[in-house]
Amino acid sequence: MGIKGRLNVMMFLEYAAKGLWFPLASLFLTEPAAEGGLGFTPNMKGLIIGIPLAIGAFCGPWLSRMCDNRFATQKFLGTLLLLVGVIKIMTARQTSFEAWFFLSIGFSILYVPTIALTNSLSMTHLQDPKNEFSRVRVWGTIGWIAVAWIFPMVWLQKGLQFQSLPPFFKGEELPDATARMIDSMTIAGVVCIFYAIYCWIALPNTPPKGESKRFDLGEALDMFKHRSFTILMVAALILSVVHTMYFMQMGSFLKTAGLQKQNVMPAMSLGQFSEIIALAFLGALLLRLGFRWTMALGAGSFALRYFIFSLDLPVEAHVAAQFLHGICFGCFYASAFIYVDRLAPEGVKHSAQAIFGAVMYGLGPIGASWLNGYLAQKAMGGTADLDAAGYGFYWQWTAAAALVATIILAVAFRDETEQEPATQPAS
């Protein structure tokens, strides 16, 4: 297999390992223990998902830099993934909040750097990374979709029958489907261990680059002298909070709306399909609308998606709203990444992206952990769990927050780059 093929497999495994369990976490973490779940409160669920993500975001760049300076990338990547696999298997066997919380922190510290390492390894070995990287990265999205379809078919259902709509095979939900969802952690752990071995024996050798430029907090903070950067970081923080809350509640929400448990993963994977399409057209959209209105379109799509979730609609409408994920991700996340890269001077790009990453993947999940618990408690109103009316209240507030971010971008953001937007989106 050629280098591109090996990189494609690497990306497939990278995102399949997370896609196996992450969409289901909001379900099995809070489902009653009598039904096979862990019985945690919505606040506990928010802490388990949000705080580890934030810690991983803050620690990840340091581990990535250590790899760049001292170790061959493929060997360091394999070692991290081996440890991640062991942690996933251990976590699947725990029932206490404390064990899940601290093991999830360990997972995030070790897993988050693998995303940057797979990106840098790909960029190193592609002849034309600007044009070829997106074709490699798309295999990560394919991996996420694949496990979202295959795992429920194989592990949560019986008596599969063909149907004309995705995921094309549907069966009867097994009576212990909730307990079997937790098995996704064990399977993800096994995938990570296999992936680690693959890194060691199949990926091209990528030796350390030597001492790299250190993160300079002063020059990073200088980016806030640009008004557009400050405005963008405010909007990014708001959207990161509500985006993290989506993963904290979506599985439980779809079940409450009437979707069978085995269909939650395929339903949520529709967003990854639209992500592929959105990224394919992002360059043309940036040229036509510019950064301001493209990012406002992405932020507005967040608001529209959550507004749809807040309405008392058939479950099919809530499933269809998953397609808005592609516009949310492509038009805001990817466009913001490109803008920060274009605005920052040479030598400051890494520091600027570090600030952006800290806001999006560090401060955002911390805020989401608190706000999720607060809104969930308000929405429950003394009941044991969130019902349809409670979710209506919950999503109204997240929609309002996303709308505020949209208005901020539309009214206050002005493009301070002199060149035309890139025609090839970065991933």
VOPAGU-2260 file (C-alpha; in pm, 1 decimal, decimal comma):
REM VOPAGU-2260
SITE   aa  ch    i         X         Y         Z
SITE  MET   A    0       0,0       0,0       0,0
SITE  GLY   A    1     129,8     346,3     -90,8
SITE  ILE   A    2     184,7     627,5     156,5
SITE  LYS   A    3    -148,3     796,5      78,9
SITE  GLY   A    4    -333,2     470,3     135,1
SITE  ARG   A    5    -160,1     418,3     469,5
SITE  LEU   A    6    -244,2     774,1     573,2
SITE  ASN   A    7    -608,3     716,0     474,3
SITE  VAL   A    8    -624,3     409,0     700,2
SITE  MET   A    9    -462,7     609,5     981,8
SITE  MET   A   10    -731,0     879,8     960,2
SITE  PHE   A   11   -1007,8     619,5     937,4
SITE  LEU   A   12    -892,1     452,1    1259,4
SITE  GLU   A   13    -826,1     784,1    1436,9
SITE  TYR   A   14   -1187,5     897,3    1415,2
SITE  ALA   A   15   -1351,2     554,9    1421,1
SITE  ALA   A   16   -1201,5     502,3    1767,6
SITE  LYS   A   17   -1380,7     810,6    1900,4
SITE  GLY   A   18   -1694,7     777,5    1689,9
SITE  LEU   A   19   -1762,1     435,0    1840,4
SITE  TRP   A   20   -1853,2     567,5    2185,1
SITE  PHE   A   21   -1876,8     949,3    2188,7
SITE  PRO   A   22   -2226,2     983,7    2031,9
SITE  LEU   A   23   -2363,1     722,1    2274,3
SITE  ALA   A   24   -2210,1     868,9    2591,3
SITE  SER   A   25   -2498,3    1108,1    2652,4
SITE  LEU   A   26   -2729,8     805,1    2660,6
SITE  PHE   A   27   -2556,4     540,4    2868,0
SITE  LEU   A   28   -2411,6     784,5    3122,1
SITE  THR   A   29   -2756,7     892,8    3244,5
SITE  GLU   A   30   -2980,4     594,4    3167,5
SITE  PRO   A   31   -3098,4     426,2    3491,9
SITE  ALA   A   32   -2878,5     148,6    3627,4
SITE  ALA   A   33   -3180,9     -82,9    3625,7
SITE  GLU   A   34   -3193,7     -45,8    3246,1
SITE  GLY   A   35   -2820,8    -106,3    3201,6
SITE  GLY   A   36   -2699,0     254,2    3216,5
SITE  LEU   A   37   -2476,2     418,5    3474,9
SITE  GLY   A   38   -2743,9     636,4    3634,9
SITE  PHE   A   39   -2538,3     956,6    3655,9
SITE  THR   A   40   -2707,9    1296,4    3682,4
SITE  PRO   A   41   -2706,0    1541,9    3388,7
SITE  ASN   A   42   -2457,7    1754,7    3583,3
SITE  MET   A   43   -2223,7    1455,9    3628,9
SITE  LYS   A   44   -2253,6    1379,1    3257,4
SITE  GLY   A   45   -2154,3    1734,8    3174,2
SITE  LEU   A   46   -1849,3    1712,2    3398,6
SITE  ILE   A   47   -1739,5    1376,4    3251,6
SITE  ILE   A   48   -1760,7    1508,5    2894,4
SITE  GLY   A   49   -1663,8    1874,7    2934,9
SITE  ILE   A   50   -1383,5    1897,2    3191,4
SITE  PRO   A   51   -1165,1    1619,2    3041,8
SITE  LEU   A   52   -1199,9    1779,3    2696,9
SITE  ALA   A   53   -1077,1    2108,7    2839,6
SITE  ILE   A   54    -781,9    1952,3    3022,1
SITE  GLY   A   55    -686,0    1759,1    2709,2
SITE  ALA   A   56    -699,5    2079,0    2504,0
SITE  PHE   A   57    -463,3    2258,8    2741,9
SITE  CYS   A   58    -219,9    1965,1    2779,3
SITE  GLY   A   59    -226,5    1845,0    2418,4
SITE  PRO   A   60       3,6    2108,8    2264,9
SITE  TRP   A   61     279,6    2032,4    2518,0
SITE  LEU   A   62     277,7    1660,9    2438,0
SITE  SER   A   63     270,1    1735,6    2064,7
SITE  ARG   A   64     569,7    1966,7    2097,5
SITE  MET   A   65     759,6    1706,0    2301,0
SITE  CYS   A   66     702,3    1457,3    2018,8
SITE  ASP   A   67     821,1    1707,3    1756,3
SITE  ASN   A   68    1141,5    1769,8    1950,4
SITE  ARG   A   69    1239,8    1423,7    2072,4
SITE  PHE   A   70    1053,6    1127,7    1919,4
SITE  ALA   A   71     959,3     974,2    1586,8
SITE  THR   A   72     596,2    1074,0    1531,6
SITE  GLN   A   73     463,6     729,7    1437,1
SITE  LYS   A   74     621,1     566,8    1744,5
SITE  PHE   A   75     499,6     834,6    1985,2
SITE  LEU   A   76     153,6     820,9    1827,2
SITE  GLY   A   77     141,9     443,0    1868,1
SITE  THR   A   78     248,0     464,5    2232,8
SITE  LEU   A   79     -22,0     721,0    2312,6
SITE  LEU   A   80    -285,8     508,4    2140,9
SITE  LEU   A   81    -182,5     194,1    2327,0
SITE  LEU   A   82    -232,2     378,0    2656,9
SITE  VAL   A   83    -562,3     522,7    2532,8
SITE  GLY   A   84    -683,6     172,8    2446,8
SITE  VAL   A   85    -600,6      40,7    2793,6
SITE  ILE   A   86    -780,5     335,4    2956,4
SITE  LYS   A   87   -1091,4     283,2    2742,5
SITE  ILE   A   88   -1110,6     -84,9    2837,2
SITE  MET   A   89   -1062,7       0,7    3205,7
SITE  THR   A   90   -1327,7     275,0    3192,7
SITE  ALA   A   91   -1588,3      40,7    3045,4
SITE  ARG   A   92   -1569,6    -168,0    3362,9
SITE  GLN   A   93   -1628,3     119,1    3606,7
SITE  THR   A   94   -1958,5     221,3    3761,8
SITE  SER   A   95   -1867,9     516,8    3985,2
SITE  PHE   A   96   -1866,9     880,8    3879,3
SITE  GLU   A   97   -1519,5     937,9    4025,6
SITE  ALA   A   98   -1364,8     653,6    3823,8
SITE  TRP   A   99   -1526,2     769,9    3500,7
SITE  PHE   A  100   -1426,8    1130,8    3562,0
SITE  PHE   A  101   -1057,7    1070,2    3629,7
SITE  LEU   A  102   -1015,1     800,0    3365,5
SITE  SER   A  103   -1181,5    1034,1    3113,9
SITE  ILE   A  104    -925,1    1300,2    3203,1
SITE  GLY   A  105    -646,8    1048,9    3140,0
SITE  PHE   A  106    -804,6     955,4    2807,5
SITE  SER   A  107    -828,7    1317,8    2692,5
SITE  ILE   A  108    -471,3    1405,6    2789,7
SITE  LEU   A  109    -343,6    1114,2    2580,7
SITE  TYR   A  110    -593,7    1120,5    2291,6
SITE  VAL   A  111    -615,4    1492,5    2209,3
SITE  PRO   A  112    -247,9    1513,8    2096,6
SITE  THR   A  113    -305,7    1228,3    1851,5
SITE  ILE   A  114    -527,2    1456,0    1640,3
SITE  ALA   A  115    -247,8    1708,8    1588,3
SITE  LEU   A  116       7,6    1431,1    1537,0
SITE  THR   A  117    -194,7    1262,0    1262,3
SITE  ASN   A  118    -236,4    1599,0    1090,7
SITE  SER   A  119     134,7    1683,5    1108,1
SITE  LEU   A  120     240,0    1332,9    1000,2
SITE  SER   A  121      11,5    1359,3     697,1
SITE  MET   A  122     137,5    1705,0     605,1
SITE  THR   A  123     497,4    1581,8     627,0
SITE  HIS   A  124     451,6    1295,1     381,1
SITE  LEU   A  125     211,4    1447,5     127,1
SITE  GLN   A  126     375,3    1603,8    -178,3
SITE  ASP   A  127     110,7    1878,2    -204,7
SITE  PRO   A  128     -43,9    1903,7     143,3
SITE  LYS   A  129    -250,0    2214,3      61,6
SITE  ASN   A  130    -452,3    2024,8    -198,1
SITE  GLU   A  131    -409,5    1664,7     -78,9
SITE  PHE   A  132    -465,1    1690,5     297,2
SITE  SER   A  133    -842,4    1736,6     278,8
SITE  ARG   A  134    -865,4    1415,1      72,3
SITE  VAL   A  135    -680,6    1228,1     347,1
SITE  ARG   A  136    -873,0    1394,1     632,7
SITE  VAL   A  137   -1208,2    1298,9     480,4
SITE  TRP   A  138   -1127,6     934,9     564,2
SITE  GLY   A  139   -1159,5    1030,2     930,2
SITE  THR   A  140   -1516,0    1142,3     866,5
SITE  ILE   A  141   -1580,1     819,6     674,2
SITE  GLY   A  142   -1446,9     622,2     972,4
SITE  TRP   A  143   -1683,3     804,1    1209,8
SITE  ILE   A  144   -1981,1     733,5     980,8
SITE  ALA   A  145   -1883,7     368,5     930,9
SITE  VAL   A  146   -1877,1     280,5    1300,9
SITE  ALA   A  147   -2195,1     483,6    1360,5
SITE  TRP   A  148   -2373,8     251,4    1118,5
SITE  ILE   A  149   -2200,6     -80,7    1183,8
SITE  PHE   A  150   -2189,1     -89,2    1565,9
SITE  PRO   A  151   -2568,2     -60,9    1617,8
SITE  MET   A  152   -2633,1    -321,0    1346,3
SITE  VAL   A  153   -2393,4    -575,1    1492,0
SITE  TRP   A  154   -2425,6    -510,7    1865,2
SITE  LEU   A  155   -2761,4    -346,2    1945,9
SITE  GLN   A  156   -3009,3    -517,5    1710,6
SITE  LYS   A  157   -3129,3    -854,7    1588,6
SITE  GLY   A  158   -3322,3    -970,8    1283,5
SITE  LEU   A  159   -3177,4    -714,0    1044,5
SITE  GLN   A  160   -3382,2    -638,8     733,7
SITE  PHE   A  161   -3298,8    -426,2     432,1
SITE  GLN   A  162   -3457,8     -81,9     397,0
SITE  SER   A  163   -3424,5     183,3     127,5
SITE  LEU   A  164   -3306,8     460,8     361,4
SITE  PRO   A  165   -2973,8     487,0     547,5
SITE  PRO   A  166   -2830,4     298,8     724,4
SITE  PHE   A  167   -3006,9      46,8     493,9
SITE  PHE   A  168   -3037,9    -233,8     751,0
SITE  LYS   A  169   -3265,7    -215,6    1052,9
SITE  GLY   A  170   -3366,8    -472,5    1311,6
SITE  GLU   A  171   -3532,9    -515,4    1648,1
SITE  GLU   A  172   -3362,1    -348,4    1943,1
SITE  LEU   A  173   -3213,9    -599,0    2187,7
SITE  PRO   A  174   -3360,4    -584,3    2540,0
SITE  ASP   A  175   -3018,3    -510,4    2692,1
SITE  ALA   A  176   -2925,1    -248,2    2431,3
SITE  THR   A  177   -2836,4      16,6    2690,6
SITE  ALA   A  178   -2587,6    -208,7    2868,6
SITE  ARG   A  179   -2444,7    -308,7    2531,4
SITE  MET   A  180   -2384,7      57,9    2448,5
SITE  ILE   A  181   -2119,5      69,3    2720,6
SITE  ASP   A  182   -1943,1    -211,7    2532,8
SITE  SER   A  183   -1861,1      52,7    2271,9
SITE  MET   A  184   -1589,8     169,4    2514,7
SITE  THR   A  185   -1427,8    -174,3    2518,2
SITE  ILE   A  186   -1447,1    -206,7    2140,3
SITE  ALA   A  187   -1300,2     142,8    2102,1
SITE  GLY   A  188   -1015,5      35,8    2329,4
SITE  VAL   A  189    -945,1    -269,3    2114,7
SITE  VAL   A  190    -953,0     -52,1    1801,0
SITE  CYS   A  191    -701,1     185,2    1962,9
SITE  ILE   A  192    -464,9    -102,3    2045,6
SITE  PHE   A  193    -489,4    -232,0    1687,6
SITE  TYR   A  194    -436,7     124,9    1565,6
SITE  ALA   A  195    -126,0     155,1    1786,5
SITE  ILE   A  196      24,5    -156,8    1628,7
SITE  TYR   A  197     -62,5     -18,9    1284,6
SITE  CYS   A  198     125,7     303,0    1366,5
SITE  TRP   A  199     437,1     110,8    1467,4
SITE  ILE   A  200     452,1    -121,7    1167,3
SITE  ALA   A  201     275,7      55,9     877,9
SITE  LEU   A  202     318,3     432,8     902,3
SITE  PRO   A  203     620,3     597,6     737,0
SITE  ASN   A  204     909,5     693,5     960,5
SITE  THR   A  205     879,9    1055,4    1073,4
SITE  PRO   A  206    1187,0    1150,8    1279,3
SITE  PRO   A  207    1184,6    1434,0    1536,2
SITE  LYS   A  208    1228,4    1784,1    1396,6
SITE  GLY   A  209    1449,6    1912,0    1676,0
SITE  GLU   A  210    1379,8    2210,9    1896,2
SITE  SER   A  211    1078,6    2403,6    1768,1
SITE  LYS   A  212     972,4    2756,4    1845,1
SITE  ARG   A  213     828,1    2773,7    2196,0
SITE  PHE   A  214     482,4    2905,9    2267,2
SITE  ASP   A  215     510,5    3276,4    2349,7
SITE  LEU   A  216     215,8    3397,5    2559,7
SITE  GLY   A  217     305,2    3760,4    2500,9
SITE  GLU   A  218     299,7    3740,2    2122,8
SITE  ALA   A  219     -16,2    3529,2    2137,1
SITE  LEU   A  220    -193,9    3792,3    2346,8
SITE  ASP   A  221     -79,1    4057,4    2099,9
SITE  MET   A  222    -329,8    3904,4    1857,4
SITE  PHE   A  223    -606,8    4063,0    2065,6
SITE  LYS   A  224    -486,3    4401,2    1939,1
SITE  HIS   A  225    -667,5    4301,7    1621,0
SITE  ARG   A  226   -1033,1    4386,9    1675,9
SITE  SER   A  227   -1147,8    4110,2    1442,3
SITE  PHE   A  228    -952,8    3849,4    1641,7
SITE  THR   A  229   -1111,2    3963,6    1968,9
SITE  ILE   A  230   -1460,3    3956,5    1817,6
SITE  LEU   A  231   -1394,9    3613,9    1667,9
SITE  MET   A  232   -1273,7    3471,0    2001,0
SITE  VAL   A  233   -1587,6    3597,5    2179,6
SITE  ALA   A  234   -1811,8    3434,6    1918,9
SITE  ALA   A  235   -1597,9    3118,8    1919,7
SITE  LEU   A  236   -1629,6    3084,1    2297,1
SITE  ILE   A  237   -2008,8    3108,4    2283,6
SITE  LEU   A  238   -2038,2    2860,1    1997,2
SITE  SER   A  239   -1792,6    2618,0    2155,4
SITE  VAL   A  240   -2005,0    2611,7    2471,3
SITE  VAL   A  241   -2328,1    2527,7    2287,0
SITE  HIS   A  242   -2153,2    2284,2    2050,2
SITE  THR   A  243   -2016,9    2085,3    2344,9
SITE  MET   A  244   -2364,4    2087,5    2502,0
SITE  TYR   A  245   -2494,6    1925,3    2182,6
SITE  PHE   A  246   -2281,5    1617,1    2249,3
SITE  MET   A  247   -2375,9    1621,1    2617,3
SITE  GLN   A  248   -2748,2    1587,3    2545,0
SITE  MET   A  249   -2818,1    1485,2    2185,8
SITE  GLY   A  250   -2837,1    1108,6    2238,6
SITE  SER   A  251   -3073,7    1142,7    2534,0
SITE  PHE   A  252   -3277,3    1407,4    2351,4
SITE  LEU   A  253   -3332,1    1192,3    2041,8
SITE  LYS   A  254   -3440,7     901,0    2261,0
SITE  THR   A  255   -3686,3    1127,3    2445,7
SITE  ALA   A  256   -3814,2    1255,4    2109,7
SITE  GLY   A  257   -3902,6     897,2    2012,8
SITE  LEU   A  258   -3597,4     760,6    1832,0
SITE  GLN   A  259   -3498,6     404,7    1915,8
SITE  LYS   A  260   -3160,9     370,4    2084,8
SITE  GLN   A  261   -3003,2     170,3    1804,3
SITE  ASN   A  262   -3080,2     454,2    1561,3
SITE  VAL   A  263   -2911,6     733,0    1760,7
SITE  MET   A  264   -2562,9     682,8    1613,0
SITE  PRO   A  265   -2679,2     663,1    1247,6
SITE  ALA   A  266   -2900,5     969,5    1300,1
SITE  MET   A  267   -2617,3    1177,9    1443,0
SITE  SER   A  268   -2382,9    1062,6    1165,4
SITE  LEU   A  269   -2593,1    1252,4     910,6
SITE  GLY   A  270   -2403,6    1558,7    1025,7
SITE  GLN   A  271   -2077,7    1405,3     906,0
SITE  PHE   A  272   -2223,1    1355,0     557,2
SITE  SER   A  273   -2311,1    1723,3     533,8
SITE  GLU   A  274   -1966,6    1811,2     673,3
SITE  ILE   A  275   -1802,3    1647,6     371,4
SITE  ILE   A  276   -2024,5    1847,0     134,3
SITE  ALA   A  277   -1978,2    2176,5     320,1
SITE  LEU   A  278   -1599,7    2149,5     323,5
SITE  ALA   A  279   -1597,9    2072,0     -48,2
SITE  PHE   A  280   -1771,7    2403,5    -123,6
SITE  LEU   A  281   -1617,4    2615,6     152,5
SITE  GLY   A  282   -1349,6    2771,4     -67,2
SITE  ALA   A  283   -1607,0    2895,6    -318,3
SITE  LEU   A  284   -1829,7    3022,4     -38,3
SITE  LEU   A  285   -1545,2    3221,3     117,5
SITE  LEU   A  286   -1466,1    3381,4    -216,2
SITE  ARG   A  287   -1829,4    3480,1    -266,8
SITE  LEU   A  288   -1934,2    3586,9      84,4
SITE  GLY   A  289   -1605,5    3661,1     259,3
SITE  PHE   A  290   -1510,7    3557,9     611,9
SITE  ARG   A  291   -1766,2    3776,1     791,1
SITE  TRP   A  292   -2081,4    3641,3     631,7
SITE  THR   A  293   -1953,6    3285,2     591,2
SITE  MET   A  294   -1882,0    3260,3     964,7
SITE  ALA   A  295   -2211,9    3433,4    1044,9
SITE  LEU   A  296   -2386,5    3171,3     829,4
SITE  GLY   A  297   -2219,9    2896,3    1031,9
SITE  ALA   A  298   -2315,3    3058,0    1362,7
SITE  GLY   A  299   -2670,9    3114,0    1240,9
SITE  SER   A  300   -2693,1    2745,4    1150,1
SITE  PHE   A  301   -2612,9    2659,8    1512,4
SITE  ALA   A  302   -2901,9    2883,7    1622,4
SITE  LEU   A  303   -3140,7    2735,8    1364,9
SITE  ARG   A  304   -3050,1    2378,6    1458,5
SITE  TYR   A  305   -3111,4    2436,0    1828,9
SITE  PHE   A  306   -3432,1    2628,2    1757,2
SITE  ILE   A  307   -3563,1    2326,4    1563,4
SITE  PHE   A  308   -3469,2    2101,5    1856,9
SITE  SER   A  309   -3667,3    2329,4    2091,9
SITE  LEU   A  310   -3991,5    2279,6    1896,8
SITE  ASP   A  311   -4242,8    2000,6    1953,5
SITE  LEU   A  312   -4188,2    1838,6    1614,9
SITE  PRO   A  313   -4185,7    1478,2    1489,4
SITE  VAL   A  314   -3857,6    1301,7    1557,9
SITE  GLU   A  315   -3789,3    1294,4    1184,0
SITE  ALA   A  316   -3754,9    1675,4    1188,2
SITE  HIS   A  317   -3496,5    1657,3    1465,7
SITE  VAL   A  318   -3305,4    1391,3    1273,5
SITE  ALA   A  319   -3314,8    1602,1     956,0
SITE  ALA   A  320   -3175,0    1898,2    1152,1
SITE  GLN   A  321   -2854,3    1698,2    1198,0
SITE  PHE   A  322   -2767,5    1791,9     838,2
SITE  LEU   A  323   -2706,4    2149,0     957,9
SITE  HIS   A  324   -2389,4    2025,1    1130,3
SITE  GLY   A  325   -2196,6    2051,2     805,1
SITE  ILE   A  326   -2277,8    2421,1     768,4
SITE  CYS   A  327   -2204,1    2480,2    1137,8
SITE  PHE   A  328   -1866,2    2309,3    1119,3
SITE  GLY   A  329   -1752,9    2414,3     774,9
SITE  CYS   A  330   -1872,1    2773,4     770,5
SITE  PHE   A  331   -1764,5    2861,5    1124,0
SITE  TYR   A  332   -1500,8    2620,2    1258,4
SITE  ALA   A  333   -1303,1    2569,8     937,8
SITE  SER   A  334   -1342,4    2932,2     826,3
SITE  ALA   A  335   -1226,3    3060,5    1165,1
SITE  PHE   A  336    -919,6    2834,8    1147,1
SITE  ILE   A  337    -833,9    2976,2     805,1
SITE  TYR   A  338    -891,9    3335,5     917,6
SITE  VAL   A  339    -668,9    3305,6    1224,3
SITE  ASP   A  340    -395,1    3152,7    1009,3
SITE  ARG   A  341    -420,9    3436,9     756,1
SITE  LEU   A  342    -437,5    3715,6    1014,7
SITE  ALA   A  343    -140,1    3601,8    1224,4
SITE  PRO   A  344     206,6    3711,5    1105,4
SITE  GLU   A  345     469,2    3450,4    1020,6
SITE  GLY   A  346     623,3    3322,3    1341,8
SITE  VAL   A  347     304,6    3392,6    1539,1
SITE  LYS   A  348      71,0    3151,6    1358,6
SITE  HIS   A  349     133,3    2866,4    1603,1
SITE  SER   A  350      71,4    3090,4    1904,8
SITE  ALA   A  351    -244,4    3234,3    1748,8
SITE  GLN   A  352    -383,1    2887,3    1674,1
SITE  ALA   A  353    -295,2    2781,7    2029,5
SITE  ILE   A  354    -509,0    3066,2    2165,2
SITE  PHE   A  355    -790,0    2972,9    1927,7
SITE  GLY   A  356    -765,9    2606,8    2032,1
SITE  ALA   A  357    -764,8    2698,4    2401,7
SITE  VAL   A  358   -1085,8    2897,5    2354,5
SITE  MET   A  359   -1264,9    2641,5    2136,8
SITE  TYR   A  360   -1157,4    2320,3    2306,8
SITE  GLY   A  361   -1055,6    2441,2    2653,4
SITE  LEU   A  362   -1266,8    2728,5    2781,8
SITE  GLY   A  363   -1571,2    2621,0    2578,3
SITE  PRO   A  364   -1608,7    2275,0    2736,3
SITE  ILE   A  365   -1551,4    2423,3    3083,7
SITE  GLY   A  366   -1836,5    2667,6    3025,0
SITE  ALA   A  367   -2049,7    2389,4    2877,6
SITE  SER   A  368   -2001,0    2170,9    3186,1
SITE  TRP   A  369   -2142,6    2443,3    3409,9
SITE  LEU   A  370   -2418,7    2566,8    3177,9
SITE  ASN   A  371   -2536,5    2214,0    3094,6
SITE  GLY   A  372   -2581,7    2134,4    3463,1
SITE  TYR   A  373   -2753,6    2466,5    3533,5
SITE  LEU   A  374   -2999,9    2445,5    3242,7
SITE  ALA   A  375   -3069,4    2075,6    3299,3
SITE  GLN   A  376   -3159,4    2138,6    3663,8
SITE  LYS   A  377   -3382,9    2431,7    3566,7
SITE  ALA   A  378   -3545,8    2230,7    3288,6
SITE  MET   A  379   -3612,9    1925,1    3505,3
SITE  GLY   A  380   -3801,0    2134,3    3763,6
SITE  GLY   A  381   -3772,8    1871,2    4034,3
SITE  THR   A  382   -3839,9    1572,2    3806,2
SITE  ALA   A  383   -3601,0    1279,4    3774,9
SITE  ASP   A  384   -3497,1    1348,3    3416,2
SITE  LEU   A  385   -3545,0    1581,7    3122,1
SITE  ASP   A  386   -3874,1    1536,4    2934,3
SITE  ALA   A  387   -3979,4    1685,6    2600,3
SITE  ALA   A  388   -4084,5    2016,0    2758,5
SITE  GLY   A  389   -3760,8    2031,8    2956,0
SITE  TYR   A  390   -3556,6    1982,0    2641,3
SITE  GLY   A  391   -3758,1    2257,3    2473,8
SITE  PHE   A  392   -3642,9    2495,8    2746,7
SITE  TYR   A  393   -3284,9    2365,4    2724,8
SITE  TRP   A  394   -3252,4    2411,2    2348,2
SITE  GLN   A  395   -3421,0    2754,5    2354,0
SITE  TRP   A  396   -3135,5    2886,3    2565,7
SITE  THR   A  397   -2865,5    2728,4    2349,6
SITE  ALA   A  398   -3036,4    2868,6    2037,8
SITE  ALA   A  399   -3044,6    3213,7    2198,1
SITE  ALA   A  400   -2672,7    3192,5    2279,9
SITE  ALA   A  401   -2588,0    3091,2    1921,5
SITE  LEU   A  402   -2803,1    3377,2    1792,8
SITE  VAL   A  403   -2602,9    3621,4    2006,6
SITE  ALA   A  404   -2281,4    3488,0    1848,4
SITE  THR   A  405   -2435,7    3530,3    1502,5
SITE  ILE   A  406   -2527,1    3892,9    1571,9
SITE  ILE   A  407   -2179,2    3963,8    1710,5
SITE  LEU   A  408   -2017,2    3834,4    1391,5
SITE  ALA   A  409   -2261,9    4007,1    1157,2
SITE  VAL   A  410   -2249,6    4345,0    1331,1
SITE  ALA   A  411   -1903,3    4375,0    1485,9
SITE  PHE   A  412   -1665,8    4154,9    1280,8
SITE  ARG   A  413   -1464,7    4311,9     999,7
SITE  ASP   A  414   -1206,2    4126,8     790,7
SITE  GLU   A  415    -858,1    4265,9     863,9
SITE  THR   A  416    -670,9    4046,2     617,7
SITE  GLU   A  417    -562,5    4208,6     293,7
SITE  GLN   A  418    -559,8    3900,6      72,1
SITE  GLU   A  419    -857,1    3721,6     -70,8
SITE  PRO   A  420    -989,9    3422,5     128,5
SITE  ALA   A  421    -824,0    3090,6      50,8
SITE  THR   A  422    -986,0    2877,1    -214,2
SITE  GLN   A  423    -885,5    2553,2     -42,9
SITE  PRO   A  424   -1024,2    2506,1     309,3
SITE  ALA   A  425    -796,3    2379,0     583,2
SITE  SER   A  426    -901,5    2093,5     806,3
